[in-house]
Amino acid sequence: MISRRRFTSGALLAGMSGAGLFGVAGVSHARSATSGTIPWRNWSGGQFARPASRFAPTSEDELVSWLGSASGSLRPVGAGHSFTPLVPTDGHLLVLDKLSGLISHDAELLRATFGAGTRLGDMGAPLDAIGQASLNLPDIDRQTLAGAISTGTHGTGIQFHSLSGAVTGLRLMTTTGDVLDLTAESRPDLFQAACVSVGALGILTRIEMQNRTAFRLKATSWSQRTEEVLEEFDASAAAHRHFEMFPYTHSDFATVLAIDETNEPINNPLPSPEEEAAFAEALGALMTIPPGERRPVINGILQQAERSEAVDVSYRILTNVRNNRFNEMEYAVPREVGAACVREVLATIAEKEIDVVFPLEYRYVKGDDLWLSMDEGGDRAAISVHRTASEDYRPLFDAVEPIFWKYGGRPHWGKVHSLGYTQLSALYPKFDEFIALRAELDPQGRLLNDHLKTLFGL
Ligand SMILES: Cc1cc2nc3c(=O)[nH]c(=O)nc-3n(C[C@H](O)[C@H](O)[C@H](O)COP(=O)(O)OP(=O)(O)OC[C@H]3O[C@@H](n4cnc5c(N)ncnc54)[C@H](O)[C@@H]3O)c2cc1C
């Protein structure tokens, strides 16, 4: 018997093994090769650069003096988990890894300040030790806190903002040597711009987050007809702390994941290697069946899948390990049209017989007022499509991106999209204000690379 929880990870694996490709040699798109000597590559391997130098400050003072003395272009990098060319530079690559760890906390307000380079996965234990926990987390925890908030990274749950929406304060160092401590109260405009800034305003060195008391979560996962889940999605999202679905392409079924608070004892066993291998084999075989003939097979497997449960501390339930590399496109559409949009994406993939086994991911995020947040102005439904890192993602992404546009979607800053200034300025009421602020804080444009110039129409 195959558990549904394993099916999700297994399907991702099948996408890899079925294609028989684990490397990145076949990727010929979306790269930025420049003339330096030190190579840099993002997580999926789709972005590449040769920055002239790397600088990893060990303290904020060291960073301030470096900013005062260095010349030329620079880009801050987090964990390199963005799929878009936000980071590539032929100038200086600024690595904030050493500015990490818990700096201070407020036990009364349940807030904590971390170094900007802290990996999300390194926050759970120190927070637990002071009785706090993140309100919500994304699907994985390898990102840095600065990188995550810079792109509006989010988890799932209609009660929860993206991580950017949980920021209560941050320190931003500009290329002109200013050190700005920002909160919603002290500098509202600058704060709302800096909470999602794609690394275009300056260098974040420390970030204060709103947390809550430490807690335990129970995840329950099952298979259900996609249409049934979509019809009930609003009610399910309201009933559970976190709720999301992974609708399968060329199938009528989805894996559903509901997560709620619990006091039950911890029980979160890892899948055995045998179980993982069985999945890889069973699901890899799917790739040998033409997409148009896959539906009954996938439906059959999902109908047999058993319900699965796991209980653990919050941060171990909210995040997963994704070892198999992929590229991803994600758009956030207004919540009300999310179901219609996901139906059209699935129908288009089926009609065009696009050869993809990866499930979609469908989740809700609470609206906020941050200038470049995908969720600015109201609740949004985030819809993701994925493609194995070694495959050309264009046939899939080109087919679905116009559907996202039709439903008023905003692209995730860190995930593949083809939009530039004209479309983005129509999607964000404060886009031009952000661009003006960017010019004020970085007048020489030292933080700009080719991708940012396209985004901002420069
Ligand atoms: C396997 C996987 C799963 C993912 N799951 C989710 C998910 O569930 N939800 C979601 O919303 N996204 C998700 N993402 C996307 C990911 O969270 C974002 O792309 C995020 O920005 C990556 O963080 P990073 O630390 O790798 O930053 P990078 O990709 O290295 O950088 C991102 C941006 O942040 C800027 N930046 C980094 N550090 C600083 C700094 N100190 N100061 C100023 N700017 C800085 C960079 O210049 C760049 O513009 C996922 C990505 C992967 C690969």
The ligand as an SDF file (V2000), in Angstrom:
LIG
                    3D

 53 58  0  0  0  0  0  0  0  0999 V2000
   12.7800   23.6010   -3.4760 C   0  0  0  0  0  0  0  0  0  0  0  0
   12.1960   24.9910   -3.3390 C   0  0  0  0  0  0  0  0  0  0  0  0
   11.0390   25.1690   -2.6170 C   0  0  0  0  0  0  0  0  0  0  0  0
   10.4750   26.4470   -2.4960 C   0  0  0  0  0  0  0  0  0  0  0  0
    9.3170   26.5900   -1.7880 N   0  0  0  0  0  0  0  0  0  0  0  0
    8.7330   27.8100   -1.7020 C   0  0  0  0  0  0  0  0  0  0  0  0
    7.5150   27.9860   -0.9800 C   0  0  0  0  0  0  0  0  0  0  0  0
    6.9810   27.0570   -0.3900 O   0  0  0  0  0  0  0  0  0  0  0  0
    6.9650   29.2300   -0.9810 N   0  0  0  0  0  0  0  0  0  0  0  0
    7.5210   30.2870   -1.6280 C   0  0  0  0  0  0  0  0  0  0  0  0
    6.9450   31.3740   -1.6090 O   0  0  0  0  0  0  0  0  0  0  0  0
    8.6990   30.1510   -2.2880 N   0  0  0  0  0  0  0  0  0  0  0  0
    9.3050   28.9430   -2.3200 C   0  0  0  0  0  0  0  0  0  0  0  0
   10.5040   28.8130   -2.9980 N   0  0  0  0  0  0  0  0  0  0  0  0
   11.1550   30.0260   -3.5340 C   0  0  0  0  0  0  0  0  0  0  0  0
   12.1630   30.5870   -2.5390 C   0  0  0  0  0  0  0  0  0  0  0  0
   11.6190   30.6380   -1.2360 O   0  0  0  0  0  0  0  0  0  0  0  0
   12.5540   32.0220   -2.9390 C   0  0  0  0  0  0  0  0  0  0  0  0
   13.0550   32.0350   -4.2320 O   0  0  0  0  0  0  0  0  0  0  0  0
   13.5720   32.6390   -1.9580 C   0  0  0  0  0  0  0  0  0  0  0  0
   13.8210   33.9570   -2.3420 O   0  0  0  0  0  0  0  0  0  0  0  0
   14.8820   31.9040   -1.8940 C   0  0  0  0  0  0  0  0  0  0  0  0
   15.6360   32.3810   -0.8060 O   0  0  0  0  0  0  0  0  0  0  0  0
   17.2310   32.3780   -0.8830 P   0  0  0  0  0  0  0  0  0  0  0  0
   17.7570   32.5610    0.4920 O   0  0  0  0  0  0  0  0  0  0  0  0
   17.6890   31.2060   -1.6330 O   0  0  0  0  0  0  0  0  0  0  0  0
   17.4800   33.7270   -1.6880 O   0  0  0  0  0  0  0  0  0  0  0  0
   18.2000   33.9340   -3.1030 P   0  0  0  0  0  0  0  0  0  0  0  0
   17.4720   33.1600   -4.1240 O   0  0  0  0  0  0  0  0  0  0  0  0
   19.6530   33.7200   -2.9710 O   0  0  0  0  0  0  0  0  0  0  0  0
   17.9000   35.4940   -3.3050 O   0  0  0  0  0  0  0  0  0  0  0  0
   16.5810   35.9430   -3.4670 C   0  0  0  0  0  0  0  0  0  0  0  0
   16.5610   37.4700   -3.4860 C   0  0  0  0  0  0  0  0  0  0  0  0
   16.8890   37.9510   -2.1840 O   0  0  0  0  0  0  0  0  0  0  0  0
   17.9310   38.8950   -2.2900 C   0  0  0  0  0  0  0  0  0  0  0  0
   18.7050   38.8470   -1.0670 N   0  0  0  0  0  0  0  0  0  0  0  0
   19.2770   37.7850   -0.4910 C   0  0  0  0  0  0  0  0  0  0  0  0
   19.9010   38.1380    0.6520 N   0  0  0  0  0  0  0  0  0  0  0  0
   19.7110   39.4660    0.7900 C   0  0  0  0  0  0  0  0  0  0  0  0
   20.1080   40.4330    1.7630 C   0  0  0  0  0  0  0  0  0  0  0  0
   20.8340   40.1010    2.8330 N   0  0  0  0  0  0  0  0  0  0  0  0
   19.7290   41.7240    1.5860 N   0  0  0  0  0  0  0  0  0  0  0  0
   18.9910   42.0850    0.5190 C   0  0  0  0  0  0  0  0  0  0  0  0
   18.5940   41.2130   -0.4310 N   0  0  0  0  0  0  0  0  0  0  0  0
   18.9410   39.9190   -0.2910 C   0  0  0  0  0  0  0  0  0  0  0  0
   18.7070   38.4800   -3.5190 C   0  0  0  0  0  0  0  0  0  0  0  0
   19.4690   39.5330   -4.0510 O   0  0  0  0  0  0  0  0  0  0  0  0
   17.5680   38.0820   -4.4350 C   0  0  0  0  0  0  0  0  0  0  0  0
   17.0260   39.2150   -5.0570 O   0  0  0  0  0  0  0  0  0  0  0  0
   11.0990   27.5600   -3.1150 C   0  0  0  0  0  0  0  0  0  0  0  0
   12.2930   27.3830   -3.8350 C   0  0  0  0  0  0  0  0  0  0  0  0
   12.8420   26.1020   -3.9380 C   0  0  0  0  0  0  0  0  0  0  0  0
   14.1160   25.9130   -4.7160 C   0  0  0  0  0  0  0  0  0  0  0  0
  1  2  1  0
  2  3  1  0
  2 52  2  0
  3  4  2  0
  4  5  1  0
  4 50  1  0
  5  6  2  0
  6  7  1  0
  6 13  1  0
  7  8  2  0
  7  9  1  0
  9 10  1  0
 10 11  2  0
 10 12  1  0
 12 13  2  0
 13 14  1  0
 14 15  1  0
 14 50  1  0
 15 16  1  0
 16 17  1  0
 16 18  1  0
 18 19  1  0
 18 20  1  0
 20 21  1  0
 20 22  1  0
 22 23  1  0
 23 24  1  0
 24 25  2  0
 24 26  1  0
 24 27  1  0
 27 28  1  0
 28 29  2  0
 28 30  1  0
 28 31  1  0
 31 32  1  0
 32 33  1  0
 33 34  1  0
 33 48  1  0
 34 35  1  0
 35 36  1  0
 35 46  1  0
 36 37  1  0
 36 45  1  0
 37 38  2  0
 38 39  1  0
 39 40  1  0
 39 45  2  0
 40 41  1  0
 40 42  2  0
 42 43  1  0
 43 44  2  0
 44 45  1  0
 46 47  1  0
 46 48  1  0
 48 49  1  0
 50 51  2  0
 51 52  1  0
 52 53  1  0
M  END
$$$$
